Amino acid sequence: MITGSDVGGQIRRNLREQETLERQLSDRLYDCERRITRLMQEREEIYAAIALRWLPELTAETVRRTLKEVQGEVEAIYLQRQQRRQAVEKELEGLSAASAELRDKLEALERRRSEQAATEARLKEETLAELRGREDHPRLKAKWARLLAELQALEEDRRRLELLSRQQRPGYESNILFRYLLGRRHGEPEPKGGLLGLALDRWVAGYVQFARQKAAYSLLVGGPASLNPLLEGMRSDGAAVEERIRAIETEVAGRLGLLASIEEGKRLANERVGLFEELRKTGAVTELRHGERADLDATRGTHHAQALERLKSTLKGQQIQQLKRTVGPEDRNNVERIATIDAEVRLQKDNAKALQKEQAEQARRLRELHRIETHILGSNYDAQGCRFQTGLDLPALIAGLYLGQHSGVSVMAALDRHHYVPPPPVHPIAAASMFSGSSSFGSHSSPSSFSGGSSSSGGSSSSGGGGGGGFSTGGGF
């Protein structure tokens, strides 16, 4: 079996690794962009210097001013976009740190929940042991079991009578002679009709054996309801015994510390729900910021495109080309340097595009991992007591996720398929108690205050709460 803590730990490690890689990609991307900025400034300075030496003063000033203007326009737009991108990156870095802190808190909390669950199980066994050793508790439990069996048997008799009534009443009520005698109130203290009619009714009643049939019909009509007072009395007696059982169990559990342990389990479960919700919200904002960064990388405004086109046109324009042809041998190194800068700028731009593409893929991996993490936490799969069948190969699934062979949904489905739910423990004495969580007598359920979830057994829960819980021991004491 694979433990839930192993599964949760592996996802957290992968998230930390991918977040580190994302930061490294961001650093490399900004190195590229800073390099491009420096190269463009150097190119502008070289053009201005050689223009002053080889072109007329007015023409040189025009070249210098034009280059500075068009390059400044491109740089201003680029810096504006870069500032927004850097703001998004900074926010992503803060979100990553917040998520890491929340994961650390959840991991520490899960250890505390595991310790609390072990303490609760030990105190529960101590409580059971003391209750078994008492004289009153086993006797009351036996009485409760007997009353419950009698109540269930009587309820079954009532159900059979109701079924028999539904099946046989139509036959009596569709019999013309039987219905006629019922309408004449035959056999009652004050029957209808005169002497001749009553004499005829007696002959008909004897012919159809009305007395026997009416007795059977009366049982079909009123039999089920006649059992109600007896049923209510048995429910009342059983509820009274149940209350005495609960009072004894509450006293023992409170004195031994079991009730306090269960309340602590509830508190820890609520704390886990709060941390999980914070992590879920942080993940949602992270996903939005990744999308915003991708939009910044993928789109280029019309104004930006026009500015770039003007810069390209200027660099390929007549004045620049004339300048390159006019320069003397002493500035050939500068011309070659300009060519080298142009080539390196193209290379750095290609590198930046590749890094942006890699960063987008990294964001996809992080998004899928965040969704898997949310599913694990929401299903309580990371709990210490949670188990997965050995057929689950999580490293292979994660590797396939990175390569695009698996989606987050398929990884979550594999976790669901391999999740192992152990059968609940059954105690040898089965009867109603505060461990059962509700009353077995009475017409309505009476939830017990001792049925709260605190276990770390890893049951599924959309809120991230404990899986098993409270005093639920599979049949009570």
C-alpha positions in Angstrom: 0.0 0.0 0.0 1.1 3.6 -0.7 0.3 6.1 2.1 -1.6 9.3 1.5 1.3 11.3 3.1 3.6 9.9 0.4 1.2 11.0 -2.3 0.8 14.4 -0.9 4.5 14.8 -0.3 5.4 13.8 -3.9 3.0 16.4 -5.3 4.4 19.1 -3.0 8.0 18.2 -4.1 7.0 18.4 -7.7 5.4 21.8 -7.2 8.5 23.2 -5.4 10.7 21.9 -8.2 8.5 23.4 -10.9 8.2 26.8 -9.1 12.0 26.9 -8.8 12.4 26.2 -12.6 9.9 28.9 -13.3 11.9 31.4 -11.3 15.1 30.4 -13.2 13.3 30.8 -16.5 12.2 34.3 -15.5 15.8 35.2 -14.6 17.1 33.9 -17.9 14.4 35.8 -19.9 15.2 39.1 -18.2 18.9 38.5 -18.8 18.1 38.2 -22.5 16.0 41.4 -22.5 18.6 43.3 -20.6 21.2 42.2 -23.1 19.0 43.3 -26.0 18.6 46.8 -24.4 22.3 47.2 -23.9 23.1 46.1 -27.5 20.5 48.5 -28.9 22.0 51.4 -26.9 25.5 50.5 -28.1 24.3 50.4 -31.7 22.7 53.8 -31.4 25.9 55.3 -29.9 28.1 53.8 -32.7 25.8 55.2 -35.4 25.8 58.6 -33.8 29.6 58.6 -33.5 30.4 57.6 -37.0 27.7 59.9 -38.4 29.4 62.9 -36.9 32.7 61.9 -38.5 31.5 61.0 -42.0 28.4 63.0 -42.7 27.7 66.7 -42.9 26.8 68.1 -39.4 23.1 68.6 -40.2 22.7 65.2 -41.7 24.6 63.6 -38.8 22.4 65.4 -36.3 19.3 64.2 -38.2 20.5 60.6 -38.2 21.3 60.8 -34.5 18.0 62.4 -33.6 16.0 60.1 -35.8 17.6 57.0 -34.4 17.2 58.2 -30.8 13.5 59.1 -31.5 12.4 55.8 -33.1 14.5 53.6 -30.8 13.2 55.6 -27.8 9.6 55.0 -28.9 10.2 51.3 -29.2 12.0 51.2 -25.9 9.3 53.2 -24.1 6.6 50.8 -25.3 8.8 47.8 -24.5 9.6 49.2 -21.0 5.9 49.8 -20.3 5.1 46.2 -21.2 8.1 44.9 -19.3 7.1 46.8 -16.2 3.7 45.2 -16.3 5.3 41.8 -16.9 7.7 42.3 -14.0 4.8 43.3 -11.8 3.0 40.1 -12.7 6.2 38.1 -12.1 6.7 39.7 -8.7 3.1 38.9 -7.8 3.6 35.3 -9.0 6.7 35.1 -6.9 4.7 36.3 -3.8 1.9 33.8 -4.6 4.5 31.0 -4.9 5.9 31.9 -1.5 2.4 32.1 0.0 1.5 28.7 -1.5 4.7 27.1 -0.1 4.0 28.5 3.3 0.4 27.2 3.2 1.7 23.7 2.1 4.2 23.7 5.0 1.4 24.6 7.4 -0.8 21.8 6.0 2.0 19.3 6.2 2.6 20.2 9.9 -1.1 20.2 10.6 -1.5 16.7 9.0 1.2 15.4 11.4 -0.8 16.9 14.3 -4.0 15.4 13.0 -2.3 12.0 12.8 -1.1 12.2 16.4 -4.5 13.4 17.5 -6.2 10.5 15.7 -3.9 8.0 17.4 -4.6 9.6 20.8 -8.4 9.5 20.1 -8.2 5.8 19.1 -6.3 4.9 22.3 -8.7 6.9 24.5 -11.6 5.2 22.7 -10.3 1.8 23.5 -9.8 2.8 27.1 -13.3 4.1 27.3 -14.7 0.9 25.7 -12.6 -1.2 28.2 -14.0 0.6 31.2 -17.6 0.4 29.9 -17.3 -3.3 29.3 -16.1 -3.8 32.9 -19.1 -2.0 34.5 -22.2 -3.8 35.6 -24.8 -1.3 34.5 -23.6 -0.5 30.9 -23.6 -4.1 29.5 -26.9 -4.8 31.2 -28.5 -1.7 29.7 -27.0 -2.5 26.3 -28.5 -6.0 26.4 -31.9 -4.5 27.4 -31.6 -2.0 24.6 -30.8 -4.8 22.1 -33.8 -6.8 23.3 -36.1 -3.8 23.0 -34.8 -2.9 19.6 -35.4 -6.5 18.3 -38.9 -6.5 19.7 -39.6 -3.1 18.2 -38.3 -4.2 14.8 -40.4 -7.4 14.9 -43.5 -5.5 15.7 -42.8 -2.9 13.0 -42.4 -5.8 10.6 -45.8 -7.2 11.7 -47.3 -3.8 11.1 -45.8 -3.6 7.6 -47.2 -7.1 6.8 -50.7 -6.0 7.9 -50.5 -2.9 5.8 -49.5 -5.0 2.8 -52.3 -7.5 3.4 -54.8 -4.7 3.8 -53.8 -3.2 0.5 -54.1 -6.5 -1.2 -57.4 -7.9 0.3 -59.6 -4.9 1.1 -60.6 -4.3 -2.5 -62.0 -7.8 -2.6 -64.3 -7.2 0.4 -65.3 -3.7 -0.8 -66.2 -4.9 -4.3 -68.5 -7.7 -3.0 -72.1 -6.4 -3.5 -73.7 -8.3 -0.6 -70.9 -7.5 1.8 -71.0 -3.8 0.9 -74.9 -3.9 1.2 -74.7 -5.3 4.7 -72.0 -2.8 5.8 -74.3 0.0 4.5 -77.2 -1.4 6.5 -75.0 -1.4 9.6 -75.9 -5.1 10.1 -74.7 -6.5 13.4 -74.4 -3.0 15.0 -76.6 -1.9 17.9 -78.8 0.3 15.7 -79.1 -1.3 12.2 -81.1 0.3 9.4 -84.5 -1.0 8.1 -87.8 -2.4 9.3 -88.6 -5.8 10.7 -88.9 -7.5 7.3 -85.7 -5.9 6.0 -83.8 -6.9 9.1 -85.1 -10.5 8.7 -83.9 -10.5 5.1 -80.5 -9.0 6.2 -80.1 -11.8 8.8 -80.7 -14.4 6.1 -78.2 -12.8 3.7 -75.6 -12.4 6.5 -75.9 -16.1 7.3 -75.6 -17.0 3.6 -72.4 -15.0 3.1 -71.0 -15.6 6.6 -70.9 -11.9 7.2 -69.8 -12.0 10.9 -66.6 -13.9 10.0 -65.9 -11.7 7.0 -66.6 -8.5 8.9 -64.1 -9.5 11.6 -61.5 -10.1 9.0 -62.3 -6.9 7.2 -62.1 -4.9 10.5 -58.7 -6.4 11.1 -57.6 -5.3 7.7 -58.9 -1.8 8.2 -57.9 -1.0 11.7 -55.2 -3.6 12.5 -52.1 -1.6 11.5 -53.2 1.5 13.4 -54.1 -0.6 16.4 -50.4 -1.4 16.8 -49.4 2.3 17.0 -49.8 2.8 20.7 -47.8 -0.4 21.4 -45.1 0.8 19.0 -45.0 4.3 20.6 -44.7 2.7 24.1 -41.8 0.5 23.0 -40.0 3.5 21.3 -40.4 5.5 24.5 -39.0 2.7 26.6 -36.1 2.2 24.2 -35.3 5.9 24.1 -35.2 6.1 27.9 -32.7 3.2 28.0 -30.7 4.8 25.2 -30.5 8.1 27.1 -29.2 6.2 30.2 -26.6 4.5 28.0 -25.5 7.8 26.5 -25.3 9.5 29.9 -22.9 6.7 31.2 -20.8 6.8 28.1 -20.6 10.6 28.2 -19.4 10.6 31.8 -16.7 8.0 31.1 -15.6 9.5 27.9 -15.4 12.9 29.4 -13.5 11.8 32.5 -10.9 9.8 30.4 -10.4 12.8 28.0 -12.0 11.2 24.9 -14.5 14.1 24.5 -11.7 16.7 24.6 -9.7 14.7 22.1 -12.7 14.6 19.7 -13.2 18.3 20.0 -9.5 18.9 19.3 -10.0 16.7 16.2 -12.9 18.9 15.1 -10.8 22.0 15.6 -7.9 20.6 13.6 -10.3 19.6 10.8 -11.7 23.1 10.7 -8.2 24.6 10.6 -7.4 22.3 7.7 -10.5 23.4 5.8 -9.4 27.0 6.3 -5.8 26.4 5.1 -7.1 24.4 2.1 -9.5 27.2 1.1 -6.6 29.7 1.3 -4.4 27.5 -0.9 -7.3 27.0 -3.4 -7.8 30.8 -3.7 -4.0 31.4 -4.0 -3.9 28.7 -6.8 -6.8 30.4 -8.6 -5.1 33.8 -8.5 -1.8 32.2 -9.7 -3.6 30.7 -12.7 -5.0 34.1 -13.6 -1.6 35.7 -13.4 0.0 33.0 -15.6 -2.7 33.7 -18.2 -2.0 37.4 -18.0 1.7 36.9 -18.5 1.0 34.6 -21.5 -1.2 37.3 -23.0 1.5 39.9 -22.6 4.0 37.6 -24.3 1.7 36.6 -27.1 0.2 39.9 -28.1 1.8 43.0 -29.5 -0.3 46.2 -29.8 -0.7 48.1 -33.1 1.3 51.0 -31.7 4.2 48.7 -30.8 4.2 47.1 -34.2 4.2 50.5 -36.0 7.1 51.7 -33.8 9.2 48.6 -34.6 8.5 49.0 -38.3 9.7 52.6 -38.2 12.9 51.5 -36.4 13.5 48.8 -39.0 12.8 51.3 -41.8 15.2 53.8 -40.3 18.0 51.2 -40.0 17.5 50.2 -43.6 16.9 53.7 -44.8 19.0 55.7 -47.3 20.8 57.8 -44.7 22.1 54.8 -42.7 23.0 52.9 -45.9 24.9 55.9 -47.2 26.7 56.2 -43.9 27.8 52.6 -44.1 29.2 53.2 -47.6 30.8 56.5 -46.7 32.8 55.4 -43.6 36.6 55.1 -43.9 38.8 52.2 -43.1 39.3 53.4 -39.5 35.6 52.9 -38.8 35.2 49.5 -40.5 35.4 47.8 -37.0 32.4 49.9 -35.9 30.5 48.8 -39.0 31.3 45.2 -38.3 30.4 45.7 -34.7 27.0 47.0 -35.8 26.5 43.9 -38.0 27.5 41.7 -35.0 25.1 43.6 -32.8 22.2 43.1 -35.3 22.9 39.4 -35.4 23.2 39.1 -31.6 19.9 41.1 -31.2 18.2 38.6 -33.5 19.7 35.7 -31.6 18.7 37.1 -28.2 15.1 37.8 -29.5 14.9 34.2 -30.7 16.2 33.0 -27.3 13.6 35.2 -25.5 10.8 33.8 -27.6 12.0 30.2 -26.8 12.2 31.0 -23.1 8.7 32.5 -23.2 7.4 29.4 -24.9 9.2 27.2 -22.3 7.7 29.4 -19.5 4.2 28.9 -20.9 4.7 25.2 -20.9 6.0 25.5 -17.3 2.9 27.4 -16.4 0.8 24.6 -17.8 2.6 22.0 -15.7 2.1 24.2 -12.6 -1.5 24.7 -13.4 -2.1 21.0 -13.7 -0.1 20.2 -10.5 -2.1 22.9 -8.6 -5.4 21.2 -9.7 -4.1 17.8 -8.7 -3.0 19.2 -5.3 -6.5 20.8 -4.8 -8.1 17.4 -5.6 -5.8 15.6 -3.2 -6.5 18.0 -0.4 -10.2 18.3 -1.1 -10.5 14.5 -1.0 -8.3 14.2 2.1 -6.0 11.9 0.1 -2.9 13.4 1.8 -4.0 12.2 5.3 -1.6 9.9 7.2 -4.2 7.1 7.4 -5.1 7.3 3.7 -3.9 4.4 1.5 -3.6 3.7 -2.2 -3.2 0.4 -3.9 0.2 -0.6 -5.1 -0.8 -0.3 -8.8 -0.7 3.5 -8.5 2.5 4.7 -10.3 2.4 8.4 -9.5 6.0 9.2 -10.7 5.1 7.8 -14.1 1.9 9.7 -14.2 3.6 13.0 -13.3 6.3 12.3 -16.0 3.6 11.7 -18.5 1.9 15.0 -17.4 5.1 16.9 -18.0 5.5 15.4 -21.5 1.8 16.1 -22.4 0.9 12.4 -22.4 -1.4 12.7 -19.4 -3.7 15.5 -18.3 -4.4 16.6 -14.7 -7.9 15.0 -15.0 -6.4 11.6 -15.9 -4.0 11.7 -12.9 -6.9 12.6 -10.6 -8.9 9.8 -12.0 -6.0 7.4 -11.4 -5.9 8.6 -7.8 -9.6 8.0 -7.4 -9.4 4.5 -8.9 -6.5 3.4 -6.7 -7.8 5.0 -3.4 -8.2 2.2 -0.8 -11.1 2.6 1.7 -10.6 0.1 4.6 -13.7 -1.4 6.1 -14.8 0.2 9.4 -13.7 -1.5 12.6 -16.5 -3.6 14.3 -16.6 -3.8 18.1 -17.9 -7.0 19.6 -20.7 -5.3 21.5 -23.1 -3.7 19.1 -25.8 -1.5 20.5 -26.8 2.2 20.5 -24.5 4.6 22.1 -23.1 8.0 21.6 -20.7 6.3 19.2 -23.6 5.6 16.8 -24.3 9.2 16.2 -28.1 8.9 16.2 -31.1 7.4 18.1 -32.5 4.1 17.0 -35.8 4.8 18.8 -38.4 7.5 18.1 -39.9 8.8 15.0 -37.0 11.2 14.2 -33.3 11.1 14.2 -31.5 12.5 17.2 -28.0 13.4 16.1 -25.4 13.1 18.8 -22.9 15.8 19.7 -20.2 13.1 19.6 -20.4 12.2 15.9 -18.1 14.9 14.6 -15.3 14.1 12.2 -11.7 14.1 13.5 -10.0 11.0 12.1 -7.2 11.2 9.7 -8.2 8.0 8.0 -8.4 9.6 4.6 -12.1 9.4 3.7 -13.3 11.5 0.8 -14.6 14.9 1.8 -15.2 17.9 -0.5 -14.4 20.3 2.3 -11.1 18.6 3.2 -12.4 17.5 6.6 -11.6 14.3 8.4 -12.7 11.0 6.8 -14.0 8.8 9.5 -14.8 10.1 12.6 -15.8 11.0 16.0 -17.4 8.1 17.9 -18.4 6.3 14.8 -17.1 2.8 15.6 -19.2 0.7 13.3 -21.9 -0.3 15.7 -21.1 1.5 18.9 -19.8 0.0 22.1 
